[in-house]
Every structure is written in structure tokens, then in C-alpha cells.
């Protein structure tokens, strides 16, 4: 039996010579083709209906080559507008009722792809009509053909519509044989469960206003699902295109190994893959290396290679992306996911961006976050020269209102580039921060913006991204001349200038630094008692940039978990609009980076030893909120129940005297050693102890200088400050030097009260210090006896000397006297020469104290010209009446 379908396939196959397949849209009609023309007649048969778009399954694999049809109808298309043609027969897959079906009209007039809007063709080998609207006129001799090289028709012909109950069109397998296919109109894949194998083929996409491949329905995404594409490869043919190669609006879509081909000069896609509302989307494999800079990125449009535009609750895409090789070659943006739903990227490479590597955003609604697992990120400093924004730097990861989790090694971590607004080298580095200001919420956290290398004298012009919600910007500047990287802490000469928002361009703001004097500025971000501005950052340079999804005050900010969680984080490169009172990021390991200027995000980590040459700190913040009251709760470091009450238990070993033993022990908790420095408890956790090998010292109000106010050794407890005892003092043994009293308070029946000081090894002046507080030394007459001596020799004493001053208040006013000295090496009657071990001076004075102020002592000190002169001073204060 004759099969019209088979006859047509054989006839159409004979037309597909390499010559016409490779020709441009201006292809003409040959004489041979005219002999196959099927002439148009006026046709008023009933229109095709939607059910016609689902022919019965034939259980065969459909090939695009077999369904790449073309005919030369005789109907008149001389005038633009609504037109129709008759096909005889209507080839398989050519169905007038098919939504989003296009044909291509060429050979005469200006070629164009037109959308079929009606007609009677049912793809069944019978004659039928196609109706459409043309933009151009097409005189006689025109050709009507597949607009997709047979791909669209193969997808339609491969599917079927189930019955009992009826369902949407589905299933089928389509093969696109190797070769180049001219795509003059969008291809719509509207078949659930369909698999299309593009292996070896290239789609040359001439679709300026639509995606080259559209998967699913243009309305609800739930109509179609489980569509699979294998190895689609596209070539952009439109100059500075803004539409996707592939757009997805179905469910459970699977796309494998997307690639492109090198485009003609200046031709590009708007994006490779756009995901609209697929909430279970998988992209397994995408390689940009074959296509060069295949995505448009300029001052008016900069696309990402993969995008989910949102908004949430309309296009709420959820995506799993893996095995990506996105090497942008300084061509803009990697992945831009703004659907407000989840994104996961794994086992991939993203490198060489000029704007950002990945941006996840909830600014259009949603709650989703971003998980990055084993992704290699690499920013290139040279790519900042290609940014459509100018010299503003670039970002590795931008999280706008989204939480981020980064899993992987430090060497593969996200990186970004801060711009250098100066020379390539210079003697100075000026560091710049931008403080965003909101008309309602006030100032925000200083954001690192860039730096300038200069040898002095040059005018610096800086450019930074415009923040949509800001009303103005304060520009801060610090001269980095070496050492630790600075940050504008507290109050200092930081303020360079203020920039108003209305002076900015559409996407950027600029300032000029002519080297003028800086003004005083106080960093309000360090004041945890006041609220700050938290801006939304759609773009800002940095390795990882964290901001809220909208402009807000810290008064309304809360987060159940740090917005950034990672295996490894780099201090300095994490930019955050969250003030330091709240945690921006938590990591297993914190390392130091060379970010310039450094950001000051609050990062917590279990292990911080890689932040510098010395071990880093592990911080335990006391309160969660910026202004959360924290009083009376148990500590952040809690060792729990005591266990059995036996002996003693070291809780914190501050210094290990036998580290080798500890390291070799499996659980790192061997028996304590006698020379360890540790803290712990004895018995029933009701007795706290501290212990050291030699000495325990207490300092108050000063740095350790070997002269503590209090110290304990194995043989003595020493107080180098007056001691006040409120209550009885029991002495078991002798009170040496007490002369019948206990030193700091009168002892009943033991004589007059006495207070003493004994200091040795002094190498500096002593500020006014209480000899006896006013609360203890009431009004009365007192005698001060003193002795001061030089305790070390100097090779060149010079003018080295020490002197003692006593201060008090009597009935009229405060008094002080540099006490007279008698002895050896005395000059001026009241100064002791230092540097000679034989020099000493002593004496006593009598004074009347009104009891309104403390009786104090202080010393003056001048060092040796060569060597270190030291002295000792002893003072005894006695109340006479």
C-alpha cells in the first residue's frame, strides 16, 4: 500500500543538498524545485483543532532530516499582513493548530519566519492551509519551509496524546543528525517525557525576539514536564542578541552538555540557558570554551550564561547545576539566579568574569539560598578592564537577601577584585571605603571600594557601583604605608568627601581625590547601641558580597543563622552590609586574604590558625541581635556537669609543658603535668583553681610589665598596692615589718595604724597612686617615712634621676611636695641620681590630712644616657593623731 508519508519523506530528502542547507536566508528557488511545487487553491475546509497536534504514536525515532520540508505554493503573498497558503500535502509535524508553530518564507522578498495562527493542516499527508501574518511582501516564486530545519516538526510528529483519560501531548524521541541547521524562528518543545538528541548538530539561531529553543508552555509551567535535551549546541547569529539560546518553562527538565560554536563578529546570545519556572531543573554540563564570548555584555545589556530571572511566585525556578565549565574570558556574568528559590552548583569551574561569577538574589521575592560544592572560582584582575561598568572591580559571589553555603577547599574558593584607581606601582597605597547614607535609615557599614597606588601628587578618580536606595555616600581614605592592613576604626582623619546620589550616573558614582586634608569621621558601625542602614547591593566588588534583599534599618534585621556558611572563608574579602555586632559568616576554617582594602565582616570559625603567622582567635559573641540585652545567662563556653568528684580537673590548659605527650595521645588528654599552665576545679566543682610553674601575676589598668599589682609564687603572696581589709585579719605567724599593726588598718591594742609600699626594679615614672584612700585615712596628722635607692649601674648615667612626691589635702586645698632626701648621690636636695649602685636617699615629713582625699605618692624618672637605670622605693605612712 502506498504511504504518502513515505513518498513525501523520499521527495523532501532529495531537496536537502548541502548547497541549500548552508545558504543564507536569501536562498532562491531553482527550476528543479518549481517542478515539485504544489499549487495553491482557495480552500475553505474546516479549521484544524488543538487535538490535531497530537498524532498517534508510531513507535519510531523521529529525525529532523526526514521532516525538513519545503514547498512552493502559488497563493499570492504580494502584500504584508494577514495571509494564507495551501500545502498539498501537509507534511508530518505541520499542524495549523499547533501553538507557537512557525514556518519560513524565503526566495523572494525579504525572508522571514512567521507564526502560524490558523488553518486546516493536520500533518496527515492531505492538503490543508496555513494562516499567518507577514511583515514583508513575497512575489511569486517564494518558498515556504520549515523554520527550524525539521526540528520543530520532528518534535511534533514524535509525540502522542494519550486517551482514557486524555492528557497533554507527550513522549517520543527525536534525533537531530550531525550538521548545521538554520533556525529562523523559535523552536517550541511541547511534549512531556520527550528526549531530543542534538549530538553532533549545530543550531544557527536567527531569533532576535525569542529564545532559539523554548521548552514547555508559555503559560503555566506545570503543563509539560520531564523534557530532556542531549548535547544541544547553538550559534548566535544576531548582533548583540538579548534572548536565550534555551529557555525553560516546564517541570523536571533535564539538559545535558550545552555548548556553542564561535559566532560571527559581534553576534551573541542574551544568555545560554534561561530557567523560568522549572522547580526541579537539572543542567548537567555546560561548556563555554567552544563559543568564545557568546553572551552579550555591554553598557546597556549584560547577560549571564545561566539565568533565572524571577520574580518569585511567577517564575520560581529551583536549579541544580553541575559539571559546568564557564570560562567567561572577561565576558560579564556567570550565573544570575533571581528566582527567589534554591540554587545548587557542584563540581564545576567558573572563572574569568568581568562583573560577577554567581549572583543569587531574593530582591524579587522568595526565600531560597545558594549551595556551592566543589566549585573552582577564579577572578582575573585584568578582566576589570572589560567591565561594562568601568573600573569598579568584580565579585565572585553576590548574595542579595540569600543565604549561601560554600563547600570546598581554600584554593578553590570564591575570589573577587577590588579596583586600582592609581598607577601599577608606587610608594603609597591609598585605601578607600564608601559609607552609604539613606535619607531615613542613616549611615551604613563602610564598604571597601578600591585602592590607588601612587608615588604622590597624582589626582585620583575613583568609580564605584551606585546603590539604588542610597541618598549620598561618604568617601573614607587611609594611607597604607605597611604593616597591618588598616580599617577606619573609631574616630580619625578619614573623611575625604561626600557624594550626592543625584550626581551619579545610572549604574556608577565617581569621586575625585586631589590630595586635600582629610576631615574627622566617626565610624558609626562600631556603635552597637544605634541602628544603621543596611543597603541592598545588586553589585559590589569582593570575593563574597552579602546584603539584604531590600533597603532596611538594623532595627528590623534578624537572622536565624549566619547568611554565609562555609568550609573555608577568607578574612578581608567578605563584604557585608551587616554591622559587626551580628555574625555575617561561620566557617570551619578562617584564612587571611590579600583583599585591598580589607572588608570588616564579622566572621566566626572553629579554626583560625591560618589568618596570619600567629594562631588566630575563636570568637564567641555574647548576644545574637545587635542590641539584644544579655544579662545573667550561663556562659557561651560551658563545660557541663562535673562528672565524678575526684581530685582536680583542668578545664583549660593555657600552656602545655609536655606537648609531645599530648599530641601522641589519641584523645589529646593525657595526665596533666606539674609544670602546665591551666585553669580548672577541684572536687565537687565548687572550688576553682589556677596554677603555673613559677608565678601568677595580676595586672589592673596596664600592660604586663613584670611589676604586677599582685603576684603569687610558691613562697610568697605580694601586694604592690595598698590593701584594704574590711573585717578581721588573722595572722598565723609573724607580721614582719608591721611594728604592732597589720599594715592597712588599725589593729585593736596594737598601736597606731600604718600603711606601707615596697617597690623594686622600677624603670619608669609612677603615676599618682593611693598610699591610703580617703575612706580609710580619715582626718588627722600623719608621718610619712621613705627610702629610695638606685639599684642598677649604668655605663653612662647622664642626667638619670628619680624623685618622690607625696600628695594630700588639708583644710584649705590640695597639697603636694617633692620630698627632701638625705643620703648619697642627691642633687637639689630632692632628686636621687641613678646609674650608681651606691646612691640612696631617705627622710620623713609630717602632714595634716582633712580626710577629704587620698594620701598619694608618685615618682619622677629620667633614664640613663646608656644603660637601664632602676630604683626601689619604700614608704611607710603612720597616723599620729
C-alpha positions in Angstrom: 0.0 0.0 0.0 1.3 3.4 -0.9 2.3 5.6 2.1 2.0 9.3 1.3 4.2 10.0 4.3 7.0 7.7 3.0 6.7 9.2 -0.5 7.0 12.7 0.8 10.0 11.8 3.0 11.8 10.5 0.0 10.9 13.5 -2.1 11.9 16.0 0.6 15.1 14.2 1.3 16.2 14.7 -2.4 15.9 18.5 -1.9 18.3 18.7 1.0 21.5 19.2 -0.8 24.4 20.7 1.1 24.2 23.8 -1.0 20.8 25.0 0.1 21.3 23.8 3.7 24.3 26.1 4.0 22.8 29.0 2.1 21.7 32.3 3.8 18.1 33.3 4.1 18.2 34.8 0.6 18.0 31.3 -0.9 16.3 31.3 -4.3 14.0 28.8 -5.9 15.6 26.5 -8.5 13.9 25.2 -11.6 14.0 21.7 -10.1 12.1 22.9 -7.0 9.5 24.5 -9.2 8.6 21.1 -10.7 7.7 19.9 -7.2 5.6 23.0 -6.3 2.1 22.2 -5.1 -0.2 25.0 -6.3 -2.4 26.9 -4.0 -6.2 26.8 -4.4 -8.8 28.7 -2.5 -9.6 26.4 0.5 -12.5 26.7 2.9 -12.3 23.4 4.6 -12.9 23.3 8.4 -10.1 24.6 10.6 -7.7 22.2 12.4 -8.3 22.0 16.1 -6.0 21.5 19.1 -6.4 17.8 19.2 -4.9 17.5 15.8 -1.5 18.5 17.2 -1.2 15.0 18.8 -0.9 12.4 16.1 -0.9 8.7 17.1 2.4 7.3 18.2 4.3 5.3 15.6 6.9 3.9 18.0 9.7 5.2 15.8 12.5 7.7 16.4 11.9 10.9 14.5 14.7 12.6 12.6 14.9 16.2 11.8 16.3 15.5 8.4 13.3 13.4 7.5 10.9 16.2 8.4 12.7 19.2 6.9 10.1 20.1 4.4 9.7 22.9 1.8 7.1 23.7 -0.8 6.4 26.5 -3.4 2.7 27.4 -3.2 1.1 29.6 -5.8 -1.1 31.7 -3.5 -0.4 35.4 -3.6 1.7 37.0 -0.9 2.3 40.3 -2.6 1.1 42.4 0.4 2.2 42.3 4.0 -0.4 41.4 6.6 -2.7 38.5 7.1 -2.1 35.8 4.5 -2.6 32.1 3.9 -1.1 29.4 1.8 -2.3 25.9 0.8 0.1 23.0 1.2 -0.6 19.8 -0.6 0.1 17.7 1.2 0.6 18.9 4.7 3.9 17.2 5.8 4.2 15.3 9.1 4.5 17.7 12.0 2.9 20.6 10.1 -0.2 21.3 12.1 -2.0 24.6 11.8 -3.5 24.3 15.3 -0.1 23.8 16.9 0.6 26.8 19.3 3.9 28.5 18.7 4.5 26.9 15.3 6.5 28.9 12.7 7.3 28.5 9.0 9.9 30.3 7.0 9.2 32.2 3.8 12.1 32.9 1.5 13.4 33.1 -2.1 11.5 36.3 -2.9 11.1 39.4 -0.9 12.8 39.8 2.5 12.9 36.3 4.1 11.1 36.0 7.4 9.8 33.5 9.9 6.1 33.8 10.6 3.9 32.4 13.3 1.1 30.1 12.2 -2.2 31.5 13.6 -4.7 29.2 11.9 -5.6 27.0 9.0 -6.5 23.3 8.4 -3.2 21.4 8.0 -3.1 18.4 10.3 0.2 16.9 9.3 -1.6 13.9 7.9 -0.4 13.9 4.2 -3.6 15.7 3.0 -3.9 19.1 1.6 -4.5 22.0 4.0 -3.9 25.6 4.8 -1.7 27.7 7.0 -2.6 31.2 8.1 -0.1 33.8 9.3 0.7 37.5 9.2 3.7 38.6 7.2 5.8 41.8 7.6 7.1 41.7 4.1 5.8 41.1 0.6 6.8 37.9 -1.2 6.2 37.9 -5.0 5.6 34.7 -6.9 8.4 32.2 -6.7 8.6 32.3 -2.9 9.3 29.1 -0.9 7.5 28.1 2.4 9.6 25.7 4.5 10.4 24.5 8.0 11.7 27.4 10.0 13.9 25.0 12.1 15.4 22.5 9.6 12.8 20.0 10.6 13.5 20.0 14.3 10.1 21.6 15.3 8.2 19.2 13.0 10.1 16.1 14.3 9.2 17.0 17.9 5.6 17.4 17.0 5.4 14.2 14.9 7.2 12.1 17.6 4.7 12.8 20.4 1.2 11.5 21.0 -1.8 12.5 23.1 -3.0 9.7 25.5 -6.6 8.9 25.9 -8.8 7.4 28.7 -8.2 9.8 30.3 -6.9 12.3 27.8 -3.7 14.1 28.5 -1.3 16.7 27.0 1.0 15.7 24.2 4.0 13.7 25.4 6.8 11.2 24.8 8.7 10.5 21.7 12.4 10.5 20.9 13.9 12.9 18.3 17.4 12.7 16.8 19.0 15.8 15.2 21.7 14.2 12.9 25.1 15.9 12.7 25.2 19.1 10.6 24.3 22.8 10.7 20.6 23.8 11.0 19.4 27.3 10.2 16.9 28.3 12.9 14.8 31.2 11.6 12.1 31.1 14.3 11.9 29.8 17.8 11.5 26.0 18.3 8.9 25.1 20.9 9.2 21.6 22.6 5.8 20.9 23.9 5.8 17.2 24.8 6.2 15.8 28.3 8.8 13.0 28.5 10.3 13.7 25.2 14.0 13.3 24.6 15.8 15.2 21.8 19.4 14.2 20.9 21.3 17.1 19.3 24.6 15.2 19.3 26.9 16.5 16.5 24.5 19.2 15.3 24.8 23.0 15.4 21.8 25.3 15.5 22.5 28.7 13.8 20.0 30.8 15.7 18.3 33.8 13.8 15.8 34.6 16.5 16.2 38.2 17.6 13.0 38.4 19.7 12.7 34.9 21.1 14.7 32.0 22.5 16.1 29.7 19.9 14.8 26.7 21.8 11.8 27.0 24.1 10.9 24.1 26.4 7.4 23.9 27.8 4.4 26.2 27.8 4.4 29.9 27.5 1.8 30.0 30.2 1.7 27.7 33.3 4.9 25.6 33.7 3.0 22.6 35.0 1.6 21.6 31.7 4.7 19.8 30.4 7.5 18.0 32.3 10.4 15.6 32.0 11.7 17.0 28.7 15.3 16.0 28.1 17.8 17.6 25.8 21.1 15.9 24.9 24.1 17.9 23.7 22.4 21.0 22.3 24.9 23.3 20.5 23.9 26.7 19.4 25.5 29.5 17.4 24.2 33.1 17.9 23.7 34.8 14.5 22.2 38.1 15.8 24.5 41.0 16.7 24.3 41.8 20.4 21.4 39.5 21.0 19.4 39.7 24.2 17.4 36.4 24.0 18.4 33.0 25.3 19.7 30.1 23.3 17.5 27.8 25.5 14.5 28.9 27.6 12.8 26.5 30.0 9.2 26.8 31.4 8.4 23.2 32.2 8.9 20.9 35.1 11.7 18.4 35.8 13.6 19.5 32.7 16.9 17.7 32.1 19.6 19.3 29.8 23.0 17.7 29.2 26.1 19.2 27.8 25.2 22.6 26.4 27.8 24.1 24.1 28.0 26.8 21.5 30.0 27.5 18.3 32.2 30.5 17.6 29.8 33.3 16.5 30.1 35.7 13.6 31.6 39.0 14.5 29.7 40.8 17.3 26.9 38.1 17.4 25.9 36.8 20.8 23.1 35.3 22.8 21.5 37.1 25.7 22.1 34.0 27.8 22.8 30.4 27.1 20.1 28.9 29.4 17.2 30.8 31.0 15.0 29.0 33.5 11.6 30.5 34.1 9.5 28.4 36.4 11.0 24.9 36.5 11.2 24.0 40.2 13.2 20.9 39.6 15.6 21.9 36.9 18.8 20.0 36.1 21.6 21.3 33.9 24.4 18.6 33.7 27.2 20.0 31.7 27.8 23.4 30.0 31.0 24.4 28.3 31.7 27.9 27.0 35.1 27.3 25.6 34.0 26.4 22.1 31.9 29.5 21.7 34.2 32.4 22.8 32.4 35.4 24.2 29.0 34.1 23.3 26.8 36.2 25.6 26.1 39.9 25.2 27.6 42.2 27.8 27.7 46.0 27.1 26.7 49.2 28.8 23.0 48.7 28.1 22.7 44.9 28.5 24.9 42.5 30.3 23.7 38.9 30.3 24.7 35.9 32.4 25.5 32.5 30.8 22.8 30.9 33.0 19.9 32.9 34.4 16.6 32.5 36.3 15.0 36.0 36.1 12.1 35.5 38.5 10.1 37.0 40.1 9.2 34.6 42.8 5.6 33.2 42.7 5.6 33.7 38.9 8.9 32.2 37.8 10.2 30.4 40.9 12.9 28.3 39.5 14.8 25.8 41.5 18.0 24.6 39.9 20.7 22.0 40.2 23.7 22.9 38.0 26.8 20.7 37.8 29.8 19.9 35.6 29.8 23.5 34.3 32.9 24.8 32.5 32.1 28.5 32.4 35.2 30.3 31.3 34.0 33.8 30.5 37.1 35.3 29.0 36.2 38.6 30.7 32.7 38.5 29.2 30.4 39.7 32.0 28.4 37.4 34.3 28.5 33.7 35.0 25.2 32.7 36.8 22.4 35.1 37.7 19.7 33.4 39.8 17.0 35.9 40.8 14.0 33.5 41.1 14.0 33.6 44.9 14.2 29.8 45.1 17.1 27.4 45.6 20.2 27.0 43.5 22.9 24.4 43.8 26.1 24.4 41.7 28.6 21.5 42.1 31.7 20.1 40.5 32.2 23.0 38.2 34.6 25.7 37.0 33.5 29.4 36.9 36.3 31.8 36.0 37.3 35.0 34.2 34.2 37.2 34.8 34.3 40.9 34.4 31.2 41.6 36.6 30.5 38.6 38.8 30.8 34.8 38.9 27.5 34.0 40.6 24.6 36.2 41.8 21.7 34.8 43.8 19.0 37.3 44.7 15.7 37.4 46.6 15.1 41.0 45.8 12.1 40.0 43.6 10.7 37.9 46.4 11.4 34.4 47.8 13.4 32.7 50.4 15.8 30.4 48.6 19.5 30.2 49.1 22.6 29.0 47.3 24.8 25.9 47.8 28.2 25.8 46.1 30.0 22.5 46.4 33.4 21.8 44.9 33.3 24.7 42.5 36.5 26.3 41.3 36.2 30.1 41.2 38.9 32.3 39.7 38.7 36.0 39.3 41.1 37.8 36.9 42.4 41.3 37.7 42.7 42.1 34.0 39.0 41.4 33.5 38.1 44.6 35.3 39.2 46.4 32.1 36.3 44.8 30.2 33.5 45.5 32.7 30.6 47.5 31.2 30.5 49.4 34.5 34.1 50.7 34.1 36.9 50.3 36.7 34.8 49.2 39.6 36.3 45.7 40.3 34.3 42.4 40.2 32.7 40.0 42.6 33.0 36.2 43.0 29.6 35.6 44.6 26.8 38.1 45.2 24.1 37.1 47.7 21.2 39.6 47.8 18.9 38.6 50.6 20.0 35.0 50.2 21.9 32.6 52.4 25.0 30.9 51.0 26.8 27.7 51.8 30.2 27.1 50.3 31.8 23.7 50.4 35.3 23.1 49.1 39.0 23.8 49.6 40.5 27.2 50.2 42.4 27.1 47.0 39.2 26.7 45.0 37.3 29.4 47.0 35.5 32.4 45.6 37.6 35.4 44.8 37.0 39.0 43.6 39.0 42.0 42.6 38.9 45.5 44.1 39.8 48.2 41.5 43.2 50.0 41.5 42.5 53.7 40.6 46.1 54.6 40.6 49.3 53.5 38.9 50.6 50.0 38.5 53.2 50.7 41.2 54.0 53.4 43.7 55.4 54.2 47.1 52.0 54.6 48.7 48.7 52.7 48.7 45.6 54.8 49.4 42.7 52.7 50.6 39.1 53.9 50.0 35.8 52.9 51.7 32.3 54.1 50.8 29.7 54.7 53.6 26.2 54.6 52.1 23.8 57.0 53.6 20.0 56.6 53.5 17.6 59.5 53.9 15.6 57.6 56.6 17.9 54.9 58.0 21.1 57.0 58.2 24.6 55.6 57.7 25.7 52.1 56.9 28.8 50.0 57.3 31.9 51.3 55.5 32.2 49.2 52.3 35.6 48.6 50.7 35.5 50.2 47.3 39.1 50.3 45.9 42.6 51.5 46.3 45.2 53.6 44.5 48.9 53.1 44.1 50.8 56.4 43.7 54.1 58.0 44.3 52.4 61.2 45.4 51.0 64.2 43.7 48.6 62.4 41.3 44.9 63.2 41.3 42.9 60.0 41.9 39.4 59.4 40.3 37.5 56.6 41.9 34.4 54.9 40.5 32.1 52.6 42.5 28.7 50.9 41.9 25.7 53.0 42.5 23.5 51.8 45.4 19.8 52.2 44.4 18.5 53.1 47.8 21.2 55.5 49.0 20.8 59.3 49.1 24.5 60.1 49.4 27.9 58.5 50.0 30.8 59.4 52.4 34.2 58.6 50.9 36.8 57.5 53.5 40.5 57.2 52.9 43.5 55.8 54.7 47.2 55.8 53.8 48.6 52.3 53.9 52.3 52.5 54.4 52.9 49.0 55.5 52.3 46.7 58.4 48.8 45.6 59.3 46.1 46.5 56.8 44.1 49.4 58.2 40.4 49.9 58.6 38.6 53.1 59.6 38.1 52.2 63.2 36.6 54.6 65.8 37.3 58.3 65.1 40.1 59.6 62.9 41.0 61.7 59.9 39.2 59.5 57.4 36.6 61.6 55.5 37.7 62.7 52.0 34.4 63.9 50.6 30.6 63.4 50.3 28.9 62.4 47.0 25.2 63.1 46.4 23.2 60.4 44.7 21.8 62.8 42.1 25.4 63.4 40.8 25.8 59.7 39.9 25.4 58.0 36.6 22.8 55.3 36.0 25.0 52.5 37.4 28.0 54.1 38.9 29.2 57.0 41.1 32.6 58.8 41.0 34.7 61.0 43.2 38.0 62.9 42.8 40.8 62.8 45.4 43.1 65.8 44.9 45.2 65.1 48.0 43.5 67.6 50.3 43.4 67.4 54.1 41.1 64.7 55.4 38.3 65.5 57.9 37.4 63.8 61.1 35.0 61.0 60.9 33.5 58.6 63.4 32.6 55.1 62.2 29.0 54.6 63.4 29.1 50.9 62.6 31.0 50.3 65.7 28.3 51.8 67.9 26.1 48.8 68.7 23.6 51.0 70.6 22.3 52.8 67.5 20.6 51.5 64.3 22.4 51.6 60.9 21.4 51.5 57.2 21.6 48.1 55.5 21.5 48.7 51.8 20.7 46.2 49.1 23.8 45.6 46.9 22.9 44.4 43.4 26.6 44.6 42.7 29.7 45.4 44.7 33.3 44.1 44.4 34.6 41.4 46.7 35.1 37.7 47.0 31.7 37.1 48.6 29.3 40.0 49.0 26.4 39.7 51.5 23.5 42.1 51.7 19.8 42.1 52.4 17.2 41.8 49.7 15.9 45.3 50.4 17.0 48.5 52.0 16.3 48.5 55.7 17.4 49.5 59.2 19.2 47.2 61.6 16.1 47.7 63.8 14.2 45.3 61.6 17.0 42.9 60.8 17.1 39.3 62.2 18.5 36.1 61.0 18.1 32.6 62.5 21.5 31.6 61.1 24.5 33.4 59.6 23.8 34.2 56.0 27.2 32.8 54.9 28.3 29.3 55.9 31.4 27.7 54.6 34.2 25.2 55.0 36.7 28.0 54.5 36.3 31.8 54.5 38.9 34.5 53.7 39.1 37.4 56.1 39.1 40.7 54.3 37.4 39.6 51.1 34.0 39.0 52.6 32.0 42.2 52.1 28.8 42.6 54.2 26.3 45.3 54.9 25.6 43.5 58.2 27.1 45.5 61.1 29.9 43.9 63.2 27.5 43.3 66.1 25.9 40.5 64.1 27.6 37.4 62.5 27.9 37.5 58.7 29.7 34.2 58.3 30.5 31.0 60.1 33.2 28.6 58.8 35.3 25.6 59.9 38.5 27.5 58.9 39.2 31.2 58.6 42.2 32.2 56.5 43.8 35.6 55.7 43.5 37.1 52.2 45.2 39.9 50.4 42.0 41.8 49.8 42.8 45.5 49.4 41.2 47.4 51.0 40.1 44.9 53.6 36.4 44.4 54.5 35.4 44.1 58.1 32.6 41.4 58.1 32.2 39.6 61.4 33.2 36.0 60.7 33.3 33.1 63.1 35.4 30.0 62.7 36.4 26.9 64.6 40.0 27.1 63.3 41.6 30.5 62.6 45.3 29.5 62.7 45.7 30.3 59.0 44.8 34.0 59.3 48.4 35.1 60.0 51.8 34.0 61.3 50.4 33.6 64.8 47.4 31.5 65.8 44.1 33.3 65.3 41.2 33.7 67.8 37.9 31.9 68.0 35.2 34.5 68.9 32.1 33.7 70.9 29.7 36.6 70.7 27.7 37.3 73.8 24.4 38.4 72.1 22.7 37.4 68.9 21.0 40.7 68.0 22.7 44.0 67.5 21.1 45.3 70.7 20.0 42.2 72.4 20.2 42.5 76.2 22.4 39.8 77.6 22.4 39.5 81.4 22.5 36.6 83.8 22.7 33.8 81.4 25.2 30.9 81.5 28.4 31.4 79.5 29.0 30.7 75.8 31.7 28.2 76.8 30.1 25.7 79.1 31.9 22.5 80.2 28.7 20.9 81.6 28.4 18.6 84.5 31.4 17.9 86.7 31.3 14.1 86.5 32.6 12.2 89.5 34.1 14.4 92.2 37.6 13.1 92.3 40.9 15.1 92.6 41.2 18.0 90.3 40.1 18.6 86.7 41.9 21.0 84.4 39.4 22.6 82.1 41.6 24.9 80.0 45.3 24.2 79.5 46.8 27.6 78.7 50.3 26.3 78.3 51.3 22.6 77.8 54.7 21.8 79.3 54.8 18.4 77.5 53.2 18.9 74.1 54.8 15.8 72.7 52.9 13.6 75.2 49.6 15.4 74.5 50.0 15.2 70.7 50.8 11.5 70.8 47.8 10.6 73.0 44.8 9.5 70.9 42.3 11.8 72.5 44.9 14.6 73.3 44.1 14.4 77.0 46.9 12.6 78.9 47.5 13.1 82.6 48.4 16.7 83.5 52.0 17.7 84.2 53.1 19.7 87.2 54.5 22.5 85.1 51.4 23.0 82.9 49.7 26.4 83.0 46.0 25.7 83.4 42.6 26.5 85.0 40.2 24.1 86.5 38.3 22.9 89.5 38.8 20.6 92.5 36.4 18.1 93.9 32.8 18.9 93.5 33.2 21.7 91.0 32.8 24.2 93.9 36.5 25.1 94.1 38.2 26.9 91.2 41.9 26.9 90.8 44.6 28.4 88.6 48.2 27.2 88.6 51.6 28.0 86.9 55.1 26.7 87.1 56.7 29.8 88.6 54.3 32.7 89.4 50.8 34.0 89.0 50.5 37.8 88.4 47.6 40.2 88.4 47.5 43.4 86.5 44.8 46.1 86.5 44.8 49.1 84.2 48.1 48.4 82.5 50.0 46.1 80.2 52.1 43.3 81.9 55.5 44.9 82.7 56.9 42.5 85.3 55.6 44.8 88.0 52.2 43.4 88.8 49.9 44.9 91.4 49.6 41.4 92.9 51.6 38.2 92.5 51.8 34.7 93.9 54.8 32.5 94.0 55.5 29.2 95.8 56.9 31.1 98.7 55.0 34.4 99.0 52.0 36.5 98.1 52.9 40.1 97.3 50.7 43.1 97.0 52.2 46.2 95.4 49.2 48.3 96.1 47.5 49.4 99.3 45.4 46.7 100.8 42.0 47.4 102.4 40.6 44.8 104.8 37.0 45.2 105.8 36.8 42.8 108.7 39.1 41.0 111.0 42.6 39.9 109.9 44.0 36.7 111.3 47.8 36.2 111.1 49.2 32.8 111.9 52.8 33.6 112.3 54.9 36.8 112.3 53.8 40.1 110.7 57.2 41.2 109.6 57.6 45.0 109.4 54.1 45.6 110.9 55.5 47.2 114.1 52.5 46.1 116.0 49.9 46.6 113.3 48.8 44.7 110.2 49.6 47.3 107.6 46.3 48.6 106.2 44.0 49.0 109.2 44.3 49.7 112.9 44.5 46.5 115.0 42.9 46.8 118.4 45.5 47.2 121.1 48.3 47.0 118.5 49.3 50.7 118.3 48.8 53.4 115.6 47.6 52.5 112.0 50.2 52.1 109.3 50.3 51.7 105.5 53.3 50.6 103.5 54.6 50.4 100.0 57.7 48.4 98.8 58.5 48.5 95.1 61.7 47.3 93.4 63.1 47.3 89.9 61.3 50.4 88.8 62.3 51.7 85.3 59.7 54.3 84.8 57.8 57.1 86.5 54.9 56.1 88.8 51.7 58.0 88.3 49.8 59.3 91.4 48.8 56.2 93.4 46.9 55.9 96.6 49.1 55.4 99.7 45.9 55.5 101.8 42.4 56.0 100.5 40.2 58.8 101.9 37.7 56.2 103.2 40.4 54.7 105.3 42.7 57.6 106.2 40.3 60.0 108.0 41.3 63.5 109.1 44.4 63.7 111.3 48.1 64.2 111.4 50.3 61.7 109.6 54.0 60.9 109.3 55.5 59.7 106.0 58.8 57.9 106.2 60.5 57.0 103.0 63.6 55.4 101.5 64.7 55.4 97.8 67.8 53.9 96.3 69.5 53.3 92.9 69.5 49.5 92.2 71.4 49.2 88.9 74.6 50.7 87.4 74.6 52.4 84.0 77.6 52.7 81.7 76.7 56.3 81.1 74.2 57.7 83.6 73.9 61.1 82.1 71.1 63.0 83.9 69.4 59.9 85.2 67.5 60.5 88.4 64.4 59.7 90.4 62.3 61.8 92.9 59.4 61.1 95.2 56.3 63.3 95.6 53.6 63.0 98.3 50.2 64.5 97.8 47.2 65.1 100.2 44.5 67.7 101.0 44.3 69.8 104.2 41.6 72.2 105.4 42.3 74.7 102.6 43.3 72.9 99.4 45.2 70.0 97.8 48.9 70.0 98.6 51.9 68.1 97.2 55.7 68.1 98.0 58.7 66.6 96.3 60.1 65.2 99.5 63.6 66.2 100.7 66.3 63.5 100.6 69.4 62.9 102.7 72.0 60.4 101.6 74.4 59.8 98.7 74.1 61.0 95.1 71.5 63.6 96.0 71.1 66.7 93.8 69.0 69.7 94.5 68.0 68.3 97.9 65.2 66.2 96.5 66.5 64.2 93.5 68.4 60.9 93.6 70.9 60.2 90.9 70.5 56.9 89.1 73.1 54.6 87.5 75.3 54.1 90.6 74.5 51.3 93.0 75.8 53.3 96.0 73.2 56.2 95.7 70.4 56.4 98.1 68.2 58.9 99.9 65.7 58.9 102.8 63.7 61.1 105.1 60.3 61.8 106.6 57.7 64.5 106.6 54.7 65.3 108.7 51.3 66.4 107.2 47.8 67.1 108.2 45.0 65.5 106.1 41.4 66.7 106.2 40.3 63.2 105.2 38.6 64.5 102.0 41.1 63.0 99.6 43.5 60.1 99.5 47.1 60.5 100.5 49.1 59.6 97.4 52.6 59.0 96.2 54.2 59.4 92.7 57.7 59.4 91.3 59.6 61.3 88.6 62.1 59.4 86.4 64.8 60.2 83.9 66.6 57.3 82.2 70.3 56.8 81.8 72.1 58.0 78.6 73.3 54.5 78.1 72.1 51.5 80.1 68.9 51.0 82.1 68.8 52.8 85.4 66.4 51.3 88.0 65.4 52.3 91.5 63.5 50.9 94.6 61.1 52.9 96.8 59.8 52.1 100.2 57.2 54.2 102.0 55.5 53.9 105.4 52.5 56.1 106.4 51.6 56.3 110.1 48.7 58.1 111.7 49.9 60.2 114.7 46.6 61.8 115.8 
